[in-house]
Amino acid sequence: MTEVGARPGIADFYEALAAPEGYRAELLRGTVLLTAAPGLVHNRIVAAVQDQIPHRRWERLQTQDVGLPQENSEPQPDLVVLERGKGPDHGRLLPAELVTLLVEVVSRSSVDRDYGDKRSIYAAGGVPGYLIVDPMAAQCVLLTEPYGEGEQADYGLEQMYAFGLDVPVPLLGVVLETAEFPTLPPVKRHRRP
């Protein structure tokens, strides 16, 4: 809550923001970003990943805001995975320290954000695993072993898998099958891995 006469901070503004229909909002390092709602390829990939993670052991949450106060960030990853029973019973923000794996599906407009900004934000927040699924490059990138702070934070281990190959995710004790992940034609080959 903002004091009377005080200028609201970006976090207050973000919390009060009602994103227009068809858009979602995220707070990334103090900047509020609005992005268009995802398409079918994106949603099918998220569903395929979610279906392969056993729900008896893991909570698999879509459109869940994650709190990373040290990063002034409240991203909304495409899929949040945490151990069942470890999360709070209510609230808007899930503390990053409770998360085991975050999943982002790359779109034409999110390439740099997913491969760059969110990579360092999630690493700085100590999130043990970050899976990037890229339907334009037909690949998955699994990042583990976070280290560092702020924009210099990163993951120590990066493993790349082409669609069609199985992706072992030891953090969850699962192997993801990617052979049926749909793809998107790239507008132009992006410069990310």
Salt bridges, closest charged atoms under 4 A:
GLU15 OE1 - ARG92 NH2 3.75
GLU26 OE2 - LYS118 NZ 2.73
ASP65 OD2 - ARG92 NH1 2.94
GLU71 OE1 - ARG29 NH2 2.65
GLU74 OE1 - ARG92 NH2 2.70
ASP78 OD1 - ARG24 NH1 3.20
ASP78 OD1 - HIS42 NE2 2.97
GLU104 OE2 - LYS118 NZ 2.89
ASP112 OD1 - ARG191 NH2 3.49
ASP112 OD1 - ARG192 NE 3.20
ASP134 OD2 - HIS190 NE2 2.64
ASP154 OD1 - ARG119 NE 2.53
GLU158 OE1 - ARG119 NH1 2.87
